[in-house]
Amino acid sequence: MQGSDERPRLNVYRSLNHIYAQVIDDAKGLTIVSASTASGKKETKGKKRTGGNVASAKEIGKLIAQRAQEKGVKQVVFDRGGYLYHGRIKALADAAREAGLEF
């Protein structure tokens, strides 16, 4: 699965305690925006102690969609990273769709 200028790739990685999302332009090899529960950013700081739950995944989905739209990205290709489409992965994708990303 490849991203392009028109439709960058929304990549998701989950660990036991955190969830990470990046919007990547594969043609340029550039990460456009990223968000994770492990970052110390003010948007996620203090809200959740762990990123290993569905509520945190929803927050990161909303945050990545907001950041992507600020950079002018409306459509993405969803890369679930080999994970099954349920639980935290589905929650992040649904939240990103609700916040305005198209995939």
Phi and psi restraints in degrees (range 20) as a CNS / XPLOR table:
assign (resid 1 and name C) (resid 2 and name N)
       (resid 2 and name CA) (resid 2 and name C) 1.0 -123.6 20.0 2
assign (resid 2 and name N) (resid 2 and name CA)
       (resid 2 and name C) (resid 3 and name N) 1.0 143.9 20.0 2
assign (resid 2 and name C) (resid 3 and name N)
       (resid 3 and name CA) (resid 3 and name C) 1.0 -97.1 20.0 2
assign (resid 3 and name N) (resid 3 and name CA)
       (resid 3 and name C) (resid 4 and name N) 1.0 163.4 20.0 2
assign (resid 3 and name C) (resid 4 and name N)
       (resid 4 and name CA) (resid 4 and name C) 1.0 -138.9 20.0 2
assign (resid 4 and name N) (resid 4 and name CA)
       (resid 4 and name C) (resid 5 and name N) 1.0 -174.6 20.0 2
assign (resid 4 and name C) (resid 5 and name N)
       (resid 5 and name CA) (resid 5 and name C) 1.0 -63.6 20.0 2
assign (resid 5 and name N) (resid 5 and name CA)
       (resid 5 and name C) (resid 6 and name N) 1.0 -41.3 20.0 2
assign (resid 5 and name C) (resid 6 and name N)
       (resid 6 and name CA) (resid 6 and name C) 1.0 -74.8 20.0 2
assign (resid 6 and name N) (resid 6 and name CA)
       (resid 6 and name C) (resid 7 and name N) 1.0 -39.7 20.0 2
assign (resid 6 and name C) (resid 7 and name N)
       (resid 7 and name CA) (resid 7 and name C) 1.0 -133.2 20.0 2
assign (resid 7 and name N) (resid 7 and name CA)
       (resid 7 and name C) (resid 8 and name N) 1.0 87.2 20.0 2
assign (resid 7 and name C) (resid 8 and name N)
       (resid 8 and name CA) (resid 8 and name C) 1.0 -66.8 20.0 2
assign (resid 8 and name N) (resid 8 and name CA)
       (resid 8 and name C) (resid 9 and name N) 1.0 168.1 20.0 2
assign (resid 8 and name C) (resid 9 and name N)
       (resid 9 and name CA) (resid 9 and name C) 1.0 -95.3 20.0 2
assign (resid 9 and name N) (resid 9 and name CA)
       (resid 9 and name C) (resid 10 and name N) 1.0 128.4 20.0 2
assign (resid 9 and name C) (resid 10 and name N)
       (resid 10 and name CA) (resid 10 and name C) 1.0 -94.4 20.0 2
assign (resid 10 and name N) (resid 10 and name CA)
       (resid 10 and name C) (resid 11 and name N) 1.0 104.8 20.0 2
assign (resid 10 and name C) (resid 11 and name N)
       (resid 11 and name CA) (resid 11 and name C) 1.0 -98.6 20.0 2
assign (resid 11 and name N) (resid 11 and name CA)
       (resid 11 and name C) (resid 12 and name N) 1.0 138.4 20.0 2
assign (resid 11 and name C) (resid 12 and name N)
       (resid 12 and name CA) (resid 12 and name C) 1.0 -122.9 20.0 2
assign (resid 12 and name N) (resid 12 and name CA)
       (resid 12 and name C) (resid 13 and name N) 1.0 133.4 20.0 2
assign (resid 12 and name C) (resid 13 and name N)
       (resid 13 and name CA) (resid 13 and name C) 1.0 -128.9 20.0 2
assign (resid 13 and name N) (resid 13 and name CA)
       (resid 13 and name C) (resid 14 and name N) 1.0 135.3 20.0 2
assign (resid 13 and name C) (resid 14 and name N)
       (resid 14 and name CA) (resid 14 and name C) 1.0 -125.7 20.0 2
assign (resid 14 and name N) (resid 14 and name CA)
       (resid 14 and name C) (resid 15 and name N) 1.0 138.2 20.0 2
assign (resid 14 and name C) (resid 15 and name N)
       (resid 15 and name CA) (resid 15 and name C) 1.0 -113.8 20.0 2
assign (resid 15 and name N) (resid 15 and name CA)
       (resid 15 and name C) (resid 16 and name N) 1.0 -175.2 20.0 2
assign (resid 15 and name C) (resid 16 and name N)
       (resid 16 and name CA) (resid 16 and name C) 1.0 -64.1 20.0 2
assign (resid 16 and name N) (resid 16 and name CA)
       (resid 16 and name C) (resid 17 and name N) 1.0 -37.8 20.0 2
assign (resid 16 and name C) (resid 17 and name N)
       (resid 17 and name CA) (resid 17 and name C) 1.0 -109.3 20.0 2
assign (resid 17 and name N) (resid 17 and name CA)
       (resid 17 and name C) (resid 18 and name N) 1.0 -12.1 20.0 2
assign (resid 17 and name C) (resid 18 and name N)
       (resid 18 and name CA) (resid 18 and name C) 1.0 -141.0 20.0 2
assign (resid 18 and name N) (resid 18 and name CA)
       (resid 18 and name C) (resid 19 and name N) 1.0 165.5 20.0 2
assign (resid 18 and name C) (resid 19 and name N)
       (resid 19 and name CA) (resid 19 and name C) 1.0 -134.6 20.0 2
assign (resid 19 and name N) (resid 19 and name CA)
       (resid 19 and name C) (resid 20 and name N) 1.0 139.0 20.0 2
assign (resid 19 and name C) (resid 20 and name N)
       (resid 20 and name CA) (resid 20 and name C) 1.0 -126.1 20.0 2
assign (resid 20 and name N) (resid 20 and name CA)
       (resid 20 and name C) (resid 21 and name N) 1.0 142.5 20.0 2
assign (resid 20 and name C) (resid 21 and name N)
       (resid 21 and name CA) (resid 21 and name C) 1.0 -137.2 20.0 2
assign (resid 21 and name N) (resid 21 and name CA)
       (resid 21 and name C) (resid 22 and name N) 1.0 138.7 20.0 2
assign (resid 21 and name C) (resid 22 and name N)
       (resid 22 and name CA) (resid 22 and name C) 1.0 -136.5 20.0 2
assign (resid 22 and name N) (resid 22 and name CA)
       (resid 22 and name C) (resid 23 and name N) 1.0 143.8 20.0 2
assign (resid 22 and name C) (resid 23 and name N)
       (resid 23 and name CA) (resid 23 and name C) 1.0 -104.9 20.0 2
assign (resid 23 and name N) (resid 23 and name CA)
       (resid 23 and name C) (resid 24 and name N) 1.0 118.2 20.0 2
assign (resid 23 and name C) (resid 24 and name N)
       (resid 24 and name CA) (resid 24 and name C) 1.0 -121.1 20.0 2
assign (resid 24 and name N) (resid 24 and name CA)
       (resid 24 and name C) (resid 25 and name N) 1.0 133.8 20.0 2
assign (resid 24 and name C) (resid 25 and name N)
       (resid 25 and name CA) (resid 25 and name C) 1.0 -96.3 20.0 2
assign (resid 25 and name N) (resid 25 and name CA)
       (resid 25 and name C) (resid 26 and name N) 1.0 103.2 20.0 2
assign (resid 25 and name C) (resid 26 and name N)
       (resid 26 and name CA) (resid 26 and name C) 1.0 -70.1 20.0 2
assign (resid 26 and name N) (resid 26 and name CA)
       (resid 26 and name C) (resid 27 and name N) 1.0 -27.9 20.0 2
assign (resid 26 and name C) (resid 27 and name N)
       (resid 27 and name CA) (resid 27 and name C) 1.0 -63.7 20.0 2
assign (resid 27 and name N) (resid 27 and name CA)
       (resid 27 and name C) (resid 28 and name N) 1.0 -38.5 20.0 2
assign (resid 27 and name C) (resid 28 and name N)
       (resid 28 and name CA) (resid 28 and name C) 1.0 -97.2 20.0 2
assign (resid 28 and name N) (resid 28 and name CA)
       (resid 28 and name C) (resid 29 and name N) 1.0 -12.7 20.0 2
assign (resid 28 and name C) (resid 29 and name N)
       (resid 29 and name CA) (resid 29 and name C) 1.0 68.8 20.0 2
assign (resid 29 and name N) (resid 29 and name CA)
       (resid 29 and name C) (resid 30 and name N) 1.0 42.2 20.0 2
assign (resid 29 and name C) (resid 30 and name N)
       (resid 30 and name CA) (resid 30 and name C) 1.0 -128.3 20.0 2
assign (resid 30 and name N) (resid 30 and name CA)
       (resid 30 and name C) (resid 31 and name N) 1.0 133.7 20.0 2
assign (resid 30 and name C) (resid 31 and name N)
       (resid 31 and name CA) (resid 31 and name C) 1.0 -85.7 20.0 2
assign (resid 31 and name N) (resid 31 and name CA)
       (resid 31 and name C) (resid 32 and name N) 1.0 120.0 20.0 2
assign (resid 31 and name C) (resid 32 and name N)
       (resid 32 and name CA) (resid 32 and name C) 1.0 -79.6 20.0 2
assign (resid 32 and name N) (resid 32 and name CA)
       (resid 32 and name C) (resid 33 and name N) 1.0 -53.1 20.0 2
assign (resid 32 and name C) (resid 33 and name N)
       (resid 33 and name CA) (resid 33 and name C) 1.0 -144.4 20.0 2
assign (resid 33 and name N) (resid 33 and name CA)
       (resid 33 and name C) (resid 34 and name N) 1.0 159.1 20.0 2
assign (resid 33 and name C) (resid 34 and name N)
       (resid 34 and name CA) (resid 34 and name C) 1.0 -148.3 20.0 2
assign (resid 34 and name N) (resid 34 and name CA)
       (resid 34 and name C) (resid 35 and name N) 1.0 159.7 20.0 2
assign (resid 34 and name C) (resid 35 and name N)
       (resid 35 and name CA) (resid 35 and name C) 1.0 -155.0 20.0 2
assign (resid 35 and name N) (resid 35 and name CA)
       (resid 35 and name C) (resid 36 and name N) 1.0 145.9 20.0 2
assign (resid 35 and name C) (resid 36 and name N)
       (resid 36 and name CA) (resid 36 and name C) 1.0 -158.2 20.0 2
assign (resid 36 and name N) (resid 36 and name CA)
       (resid 36 and name C) (resid 37 and name N) 1.0 161.3 20.0 2
assign (resid 36 and name C) (resid 37 and name N)
       (resid 37 and name CA) (resid 37 and name C) 1.0 -77.3 20.0 2
assign (resid 37 and name N) (resid 37 and name CA)
       (resid 37 and name C) (resid 38 and name N) 1.0 -16.1 20.0 2
assign (resid 37 and name C) (resid 38 and name N)
       (resid 38 and name CA) (resid 38 and name C) 1.0 -83.0 20.0 2
assign (resid 38 and name N) (resid 38 and name CA)
       (resid 38 and name C) (resid 39 and name N) 1.0 -16.7 20.0 2
assign (resid 38 and name C) (resid 39 and name N)
       (resid 39 and name CA) (resid 39 and name C) 1.0 -74.0 20.0 2
assign (resid 39 and name N) (resid 39 and name CA)
       (resid 39 and name C) (resid 40 and name N) 1.0 153.4 20.0 2
assign (resid 39 and name C) (resid 40 and name N)
       (resid 40 and name CA) (resid 40 and name C) 1.0 -93.3 20.0 2
assign (resid 40 and name N) (resid 40 and name CA)
       (resid 40 and name C) (resid 41 and name N) 1.0 23.5 20.0 2
assign (resid 40 and name C) (resid 41 and name N)
       (resid 41 and name CA) (resid 41 and name C) 1.0 -68.0 20.0 2
assign (resid 41 and name N) (resid 41 and name CA)
       (resid 41 and name C) (resid 42 and name N) 1.0 154.1 20.0 2
assign (resid 41 and name C) (resid 42 and name N)
       (resid 42 and name CA) (resid 42 and name C) 1.0 -67.0 20.0 2
assign (resid 42 and name N) (resid 42 and name CA)
       (resid 42 and name C) (resid 43 and name N) 1.0 -25.0 20.0 2
assign (resid 42 and name C) (resid 43 and name N)
       (resid 43 and name CA) (resid 43 and name C) 1.0 -67.6 20.0 2
assign (resid 43 and name N) (resid 43 and name CA)
       (resid 43 and name C) (resid 44 and name N) 1.0 -31.8 20.0 2
assign (resid 43 and name C) (resid 44 and name N)
       (resid 44 and name CA) (resid 44 and name C) 1.0 -108.7 20.0 2
assign (resid 44 and name N) (resid 44 and name CA)
       (resid 44 and name C) (resid 45 and name N) 1.0 -14.5 20.0 2
assign (resid 44 and name C) (resid 45 and name N)
       (resid 45 and name CA) (resid 45 and name C) 1.0 -68.6 20.0 2
assign (resid 45 and name N) (resid 45 and name CA)
       (resid 45 and name C) (resid 46 and name N) 1.0 130.3 20.0 2
assign (resid 45 and name C) (resid 46 and name N)
       (resid 46 and name CA) (resid 46 and name C) 1.0 83.0 20.0 2
assign (resid 46 and name N) (resid 46 and name CA)
       (resid 46 and name C) (resid 47 and name N) 1.0 -9.0 20.0 2
assign (resid 46 and name C) (resid 47 and name N)
       (resid 47 and name CA) (resid 47 and name C) 1.0 -79.7 20.0 2
assign (resid 47 and name N) (resid 47 and name CA)
       (resid 47 and name C) (resid 48 and name N) 1.0 -46.7 20.0 2
assign (resid 47 and name C) (resid 48 and name N)
       (resid 48 and name CA) (resid 48 and name C) 1.0 -131.8 20.0 2
assign (resid 48 and name N) (resid 48 and name CA)
       (resid 48 and name C) (resid 49 and name N) 1.0 142.4 20.0 2
assign (resid 48 and name C) (resid 49 and name N)
       (resid 49 and name CA) (resid 49 and name C) 1.0 -80.3 20.0 2
assign (resid 49 and name N) (resid 49 and name CA)
       (resid 49 and name C) (resid 50 and name N) 1.0 -27.3 20.0 2
assign (resid 49 and name C) (resid 50 and name N)
       (resid 50 and name CA) (resid 50 and name C) 1.0 -132.7 20.0 2
assign (resid 50 and name N) (resid 50 and name CA)
       (resid 50 and name C) (resid 51 and name N) 1.0 153.8 20.0 2
assign (resid 50 and name C) (resid 51 and name N)
       (resid 51 and name CA) (resid 51 and name C) 1.0 -101.8 20.0 2
assign (resid 51 and name N) (resid 51 and name CA)
       (resid 51 and name C) (resid 52 and name N) 1.0 7.0 20.0 2
assign (resid 51 and name C) (resid 52 and name N)
       (resid 52 and name CA) (resid 52 and name C) 1.0 -89.8 20.0 2
assign (resid 52 and name N) (resid 52 and name CA)
       (resid 52 and name C) (resid 53 and name N) 1.0 33.2 20.0 2
assign (resid 52 and name C) (resid 53 and name N)
       (resid 53 and name CA) (resid 53 and name C) 1.0 -139.7 20.0 2
assign (resid 53 and name N) (resid 53 and name CA)
       (resid 53 and name C) (resid 54 and name N) 1.0 165.7 20.0 2
assign (resid 53 and name C) (resid 54 and name N)
       (resid 54 and name CA) (resid 54 and name C) 1.0 -66.4 20.0 2
assign (resid 54 and name N) (resid 54 and name CA)
       (resid 54 and name C) (resid 55 and name N) 1.0 -36.9 20.0 2
assign (resid 54 and name C) (resid 55 and name N)
       (resid 55 and name CA) (resid 55 and name C) 1.0 -61.9 20.0 2
assign (resid 55 and name N) (resid 55 and name CA)
       (resid 55 and name C) (resid 56 and name N) 1.0 -41.4 20.0 2
assign (resid 55 and name C) (resid 56 and name N)
       (resid 56 and name CA) (resid 56 and name C) 1.0 -66.7 20.0 2
assign (resid 56 and name N) (resid 56 and name CA)
       (resid 56 and name C) (resid 57 and name N) 1.0 -38.0 20.0 2
assign (resid 56 and name C) (resid 57 and name N)
       (resid 57 and name CA) (resid 57 and name C) 1.0 -63.1 20.0 2
assign (resid 57 and name N) (resid 57 and name CA)
       (resid 57 and name C) (resid 58 and name N) 1.0 -38.7 20.0 2
assign (resid 57 and name C) (resid 58 and name N)
       (resid 58 and name CA) (resid 58 and name C) 1.0 -63.8 20.0 2
assign (resid 58 and name N) (resid 58 and name CA)
       (resid 58 and name C) (resid 59 and name N) 1.0 -42.9 20.0 2
assign (resid 58 and name C) (resid 59 and name N)
       (resid 59 and name CA) (resid 59 and name C) 1.0 -61.3 20.0 2
assign (resid 59 and name N) (resid 59 and name CA)
       (resid 59 and name C) (resid 60 and name N) 1.0 -42.8 20.0 2
assign (resid 59 and name C) (resid 60 and name N)
       (resid 60 and name CA) (resid 60 and name C) 1.0 -68.5 20.0 2
assign (resid 60 and name N) (resid 60 and name CA)
       (resid 60 and name C) (resid 61 and name N) 1.0 -35.9 20.0 2
assign (resid 60 and name C) (resid 61 and name N)
       (resid 61 and name CA) (resid 61 and name C) 1.0 -60.6 20.0 2
assign (resid 61 and name N) (resid 61 and name CA)
       (resid 61 and name C) (resid 62 and name N) 1.0 -44.6 20.0 2
assign (resid 61 and name C) (resid 62 and name N)
       (resid 62 and name CA) (resid 62 and name C) 1.0 -64.6 20.0 2
assign (resid 62 and name N) (resid 62 and name CA)
       (resid 62 and name C) (resid 63 and name N) 1.0 -43.2 20.0 2
assign (resid 62 and name C) (resid 63 and name N)
       (resid 63 and name CA) (resid 63 and name C) 1.0 -65.3 20.0 2
assign (resid 63 and name N) (resid 63 and name CA)
       (resid 63 and name C) (resid 64 and name N) 1.0 -43.5 20.0 2
assign (resid 63 and name C) (resid 64 and name N)
       (resid 64 and name CA) (resid 64 and name C) 1.0 -66.4 20.0 2
assign (resid 64 and name N) (resid 64 and name CA)
       (resid 64 and name C) (resid 65 and name N) 1.0 -35.4 20.0 2
assign (resid 64 and name C) (resid 65 and name N)
       (resid 65 and name CA) (resid 65 and name C) 1.0 -66.9 20.0 2
assign (resid 65 and name N) (resid 65 and name CA)
       (resid 65 and name C) (resid 66 and name N) 1.0 -42.4 20.0 2
assign (resid 65 and name C) (resid 66 and name N)
       (resid 66 and name CA) (resid 66 and name C) 1.0 -62.5 20.0 2
assign (resid 66 and name N) (resid 66 and name CA)
       (resid 66 and name C) (resid 67 and name N) 1.0 -46.2 20.0 2
assign (resid 66 and name C) (resid 67 and name N)
       (resid 67 and name CA) (resid 67 and name C) 1.0 -65.3 20.0 2
assign (resid 67 and name N) (resid 67 and name CA)
       (resid 67 and name C) (resid 68 and name N) 1.0 -38.9 20.0 2
assign (resid 67 and name C) (resid 68 and name N)
       (resid 68 and name CA) (resid 68 and name C) 1.0 -65.3 20.0 2
assign (resid 68 and name N) (resid 68 and name CA)
       (resid 68 and name C) (resid 69 and name N) 1.0 -41.5 20.0 2
assign (resid 68 and name C) (resid 69 and name N)
       (resid 69 and name CA) (resid 69 and name C) 1.0 -68.3 20.0 2
assign (resid 69 and name N) (resid 69 and name CA)
       (resid 69 and name C) (resid 70 and name N) 1.0 -30.9 20.0 2
assign (resid 69 and name C) (resid 70 and name N)
       (resid 70 and name CA) (resid 70 and name C) 1.0 -63.6 20.0 2
assign (resid 70 and name N) (resid 70 and name CA)
       (resid 70 and name C) (resid 71 and name N) 1.0 -30.8 20.0 2
assign (resid 70 and name C) (resid 71 and name N)
       (resid 71 and name CA) (resid 71 and name C) 1.0 -90.1 20.0 2
assign (resid 71 and name N) (resid 71 and name CA)
       (resid 71 and name C) (resid 72 and name N) 1.0 2.4 20.0 2
assign (resid 71 and name C) (resid 72 and name N)
       (resid 72 and name CA) (resid 72 and name C) 1.0 89.6 20.0 2
assign (resid 72 and name N) (resid 72 and name CA)
       (resid 72 and name C) (resid 73 and name N) 1.0 14.9 20.0 2
assign (resid 72 and name C) (resid 73 and name N)
       (resid 73 and name CA) (resid 73 and name C) 1.0 -96.6 20.0 2
assign (resid 73 and name N) (resid 73 and name CA)
       (resid 73 and name C) (resid 74 and name N) 1.0 120.9 20.0 2
assign (resid 73 and name C) (resid 74 and name N)
       (resid 74 and name CA) (resid 74 and name C) 1.0 -110.1 20.0 2
assign (resid 74 and name N) (resid 74 and name CA)
       (resid 74 and name C) (resid 75 and name N) 1.0 -36.1 20.0 2
assign (resid 74 and name C) (resid 75 and name N)
       (resid 75 and name CA) (resid 75 and name C) 1.0 -116.8 20.0 2
assign (resid 75 and name N) (resid 75 and name CA)
       (resid 75 and name C) (resid 76 and name N) 1.0 138.5 20.0 2
assign (resid 75 and name C) (resid 76 and name N)
       (resid 76 and name CA) (resid 76 and name C) 1.0 -136.4 20.0 2
assign (resid 76 and name N) (resid 76 and name CA)
       (resid 76 and name C) (resid 77 and name N) 1.0 164.5 20.0 2
assign (resid 76 and name C) (resid 77 and name N)
       (resid 77 and name CA) (resid 77 and name C) 1.0 -102.8 20.0 2
assign (resid 77 and name N) (resid 77 and name CA)
       (resid 77 and name C) (resid 78 and name N) 1.0 126.8 20.0 2
assign (resid 77 and name C) (resid 78 and name N)
       (resid 78 and name CA) (resid 78 and name C) 1.0 -86.8 20.0 2
assign (resid 78 and name N) (resid 78 and name CA)
       (resid 78 and name C) (resid 79 and name N) 1.0 122.3 20.0 2
assign (resid 78 and name C) (resid 79 and name N)
       (resid 79 and name CA) (resid 79 and name C) 1.0 -113.5 20.0 2
assign (resid 79 and name N) (resid 79 and name CA)
       (resid 79 and name C) (resid 80 and name N) 1.0 104.3 20.0 2
assign (resid 79 and name C) (resid 80 and name N)
       (resid 80 and name CA) (resid 80 and name C) 1.0 -81.4 20.0 2
assign (resid 80 and name N) (resid 80 and name CA)
       (resid 80 and name C) (resid 81 and name N) 1.0 1.2 20.0 2
assign (resid 80 and name C) (resid 81 and name N)
       (resid 81 and name CA) (resid 81 and name C) 1.0 66.3 20.0 2
assign (resid 81 and name N) (resid 81 and name CA)
       (resid 81 and name C) (resid 82 and name N) 1.0 26.7 20.0 2
assign (resid 81 and name C) (resid 82 and name N)
       (resid 82 and name CA) (resid 82 and name C) 1.0 86.1 20.0 2
assign (resid 82 and name N) (resid 82 and name CA)
       (resid 82 and name C) (resid 83 and name N) 1.0 -7.0 20.0 2
assign (resid 82 and name C) (resid 83 and name N)
       (resid 83 and name CA) (resid 83 and name C) 1.0 -77.2 20.0 2
assign (resid 83 and name N) (resid 83 and name CA)
       (resid 83 and name C) (resid 84 and name N) 1.0 149.4 20.0 2
assign (resid 83 and name C) (resid 84 and name N)
       (resid 84 and name CA) (resid 84 and name C) 1.0 -64.8 20.0 2
assign (resid 84 and name N) (resid 84 and name CA)
       (resid 84 and name C) (resid 85 and name N) 1.0 146.7 20.0 2
assign (resid 84 and name C) (resid 85 and name N)
       (resid 85 and name CA) (resid 85 and name C) 1.0 -85.2 20.0 2
assign (resid 85 and name N) (resid 85 and name CA)
       (resid 85 and name C) (resid 86 and name N) 1.0 77.3 20.0 2
assign (resid 85 and name C) (resid 86 and name N)
       (resid 86 and name CA) (resid 86 and name C) 1.0 -160.1 20.0 2
assign (resid 86 and name N) (resid 86 and name CA)
       (resid 86 and name C) (resid 87 and name N) 1.0 172.1 20.0 2
assign (resid 86 and name C) (resid 87 and name N)
       (resid 87 and name CA) (resid 87 and name C) 1.0 62.6 20.0 2
assign (resid 87 and name N) (resid 87 and name CA)
       (resid 87 and name C) (resid 88 and name N) 1.0 -128.0 20.0 2
assign (resid 87 and name C) (resid 88 and name N)
       (resid 88 and name CA) (resid 88 and name C) 1.0 -65.3 20.0 2
assign (resid 88 and name N) (resid 88 and name CA)
       (resid 88 and name C) (resid 89 and name N) 1.0 -36.7 20.0 2
assign (resid 88 and name C) (resid 89 and name N)
       (resid 89 and name CA) (resid 89 and name C) 1.0 -65.2 20.0 2
assign (resid 89 and name N) (resid 89 and name CA)
       (resid 89 and name C) (resid 90 and name N) 1.0 -45.7 20.0 2
assign (resid 89 and name C) (resid 90 and name N)
       (resid 90 and name CA) (resid 90 and name C) 1.0 -65.3 20.0 2
assign (resid 90 and name N) (resid 90 and name CA)
       (resid 90 and name C) (resid 91 and name N) 1.0 -40.2 20.0 2
assign (resid 90 and name C) (resid 91 and name N)
       (resid 91 and name CA) (resid 91 and name C) 1.0 -62.8 20.0 2
assign (resid 91 and name N) (resid 91 and name CA)
       (resid 91 and name C) (resid 92 and name N) 1.0 -43.0 20.0 2
assign (resid 91 and name C) (resid 92 and name N)
       (resid 92 and name CA) (resid 92 and name C) 1.0 -64.2 20.0 2
assign (resid 92 and name N) (resid 92 and name CA)
       (resid 92 and name C) (resid 93 and name N) 1.0 -44.8 20.0 2
assign (resid 92 and name C) (resid 93 and name N)
       (resid 93 and name CA) (resid 93 and name C) 1.0 -64.1 20.0 2
assign (resid 93 and name N) (resid 93 and name CA)
       (resid 93 and name C) (resid 94 and name N) 1.0 -44.5 20.0 2
assign (resid 93 and name C) (resid 94 and name N)
       (resid 94 and name CA) (resid 94 and name C) 1.0 -63.3 20.0 2
assign (resid 94 and name N) (resid 94 and name CA)
       (resid 94 and name C) (resid 95 and name N) 1.0 -41.2 20.0 2
assign (resid 94 and name C) (resid 95 and name N)
       (resid 95 and name CA) (resid 95 and name C) 1.0 -66.1 20.0 2
assign (resid 95 and name N) (resid 95 and name CA)
       (resid 95 and name C) (resid 96 and name N) 1.0 -39.1 20.0 2
assign (resid 95 and name C) (resid 96 and name N)
       (resid 96 and name CA) (resid 96 and name C) 1.0 -65.2 20.0 2
assign (resid 96 and name N) (resid 96 and name CA)
       (resid 96 and name C) (resid 97 and name N) 1.0 -39.2 20.0 2
assign (resid 96 and name C) (resid 97 and name N)
       (resid 97 and name CA) (resid 97 and name C) 1.0 -64.6 20.0 2
assign (resid 97 and name N) (resid 97 and name CA)
       (resid 97 and name C) (resid 98 and name N) 1.0 -45.3 20.0 2
assign (resid 97 and name C) (resid 98 and name N)
       (resid 98 and name CA) (resid 98 and name C) 1.0 -61.7 20.0 2
assign (resid 98 and name N) (resid 98 and name CA)
       (resid 98 and name C) (resid 99 and name N) 1.0 -32.4 20.0 2
assign (resid 98 and name C) (resid 99 and name N)
       (resid 99 and name CA) (resid 99 and name C) 1.0 -81.8 20.0 2
assign (resid 99 and name N) (resid 99 and name CA)
       (resid 99 and name C) (resid 100 and name N) 1.0 -3.1 20.0 2
assign (resid 99 and name C) (resid 100 and name N)
       (resid 100 and name CA) (resid 100 and name C) 1.0 120.5 20.0 2
assign (resid 100 and name N) (resid 100 and name CA)
       (resid 100 and name C) (resid 101 and name N) 1.0 -7.4 20.0 2
assign (resid 100 and name C) (resid 101 and name N)
       (resid 101 and name CA) (resid 101 and name C) 1.0 -77.2 20.0 2
assign (resid 101 and name N) (resid 101 and name CA)
       (resid 101 and name C) (resid 102 and name N) 1.0 143.7 20.0 2
assign (resid 101 and name C) (resid 102 and name N)
       (resid 102 and name CA) (resid 102 and name C) 1.0 -111.3 20.0 2
assign (resid 102 and name N) (resid 102 and name CA)
       (resid 102 and name C) (resid 103 and name N) 1.0 127.0 20.0 2
